Amino acid sequence: MTTPDSPTPRPAPLVEVANLKTYFPVNEGVLSRTVGHVHAVDDISFHIGHSEVVGLVGESGSGKTTVGRSLVRLNRATAGSIRFEGQELTGLSDREFQPYRRKMQIIFQDPFASLDPRKRVDAIIGEALSIHRLGRRSERRGRIAELLRLVGLPEDAMARFPHEFSGGQRQRIGIARALAVEPRFVIADEPVSALDVSVQAQIVNLIQDLQSELGLSLLFIAHDLGVIEHLCDRTIVMYLGRIMEVAPTKRLYSAPRHPYTRALLSAAPSLDRNAAHEKQVLEGEVPSPINPPSGCVFRTRCPYAIKDCAEIVPPAIAVEPDHVSACIRTELFQ
């Protein structure tokens, strides 16, 4: 029971991820024996609140896309917990998981590869309505037309094939398909990286407007730090399958507390002429996820690494309220 002076309890997150691991076997030889594993996602935990927009950033190969695909079971998690609305999902059978596919949808990176070229737009969007048995068949055409208008396409688009549209228009079709089943949580997996620069802002603004209008929770995966800053409430920074830092976006950009986050922000394009003097160039390449470094996976490229970094897996430590950093050198950047 709360008193007038008690703090208001926070509502439970919509999505809760704990100690998630997603490994892929490496097979060799005629018998395809497993000789190792790709540690695509390696023991990460985070949450996403109701109607919250969370950004997920990191270099190529950091595991961002695998996180998103694991949440909607396009990749099977190796270990860990994924909870949605308090329900544990990892132990569910495919049949038991089916209702959650309606509540959790994904917008893919490549809007052409993700659309069936043999189907017209009405069949592409209507397939989801049919699978989940939403509305009568006679009502579905009206629903498809409504979805097309919602994403800025004319009603007659439903009679055309994907190849008849531009890249930006195809991504709008992909967004309409994701929204067709009225999900509560949407994963946007680098939805503008395959598009021309001239239309990227249009798609980002469309996603932002739809998220606000529909009250969606959104995991926005990107490598463009400018998009993340514009769109997201909180940001998760990943490197080689692990989370390096999590913080409210404005705080993360103004006062990053992890060396990797600082390097990412330093490398981002800027119109500030003085920013060129503050560039921090990372040496070397991202190590192989088949054999990641011991201790802190970032230590091989970190300018602040010490001996202990090779021996200690850094826990996510709260450096401020709602701000965690996985670095044992807590004295840095205070």
Sequence and secondary structure as in RCSB ss.txt:
>XXXX:A:sequence
MTTPDSPTPRPAPLVEVANLKTYFPVNEGVLSRTVGHVHAVDDISFHIGHSEVVGLVGESGSGKTTVGRSLVRLN
RATAGSIRFEGQELTGLSDREFQPYRRKMQIIFQDPFASLDPRKRVDAIIGEALSIHRLGRRSERRGRIAELLRL
VGLPEDAMARFPHEFSGGQRQRIGIARALAVEPRFVIADEPVSALDVSVQAQIVNLIQDLQSELGLSLLFIAHDL
GVIEHLCDRTIVMYLGRIMEVAPTKRLYSAPRHPYTRALLSAAPSLDRNAAHEKQVLEGEVPSPINPPSGCVFRT
RCPYAIKDCAEIVPPAIAVEPDHVSACIRTELFQ
>XXXX:A:secstr
   TTS       SEEEEEEEEEEEEEETTTTEEEEEEEEEEEEEEEE TT EEEEE  TTSSHHHHHHHHTTSS
  SEEEEEETTEE TT  HHHHHHHHHHEEEE S TTTTS TTS HHHHHHHHHHHTT S HHHHHHHHHHHHHH
TT  GGGGGS GGGS HHHHHHHHHHHHHTT  SEEEEESTTTTS HHHHHHHHHHHHHHHHHHT EEEEE S H
HHHHHH SEEEEEETTEEEEEEEHHHHHHS  SHHHHHHHHHS  S GGGGGG     S    TTS  SSSTTGG
G TT  GGGGT     EEEETTEEE  S TTTT 
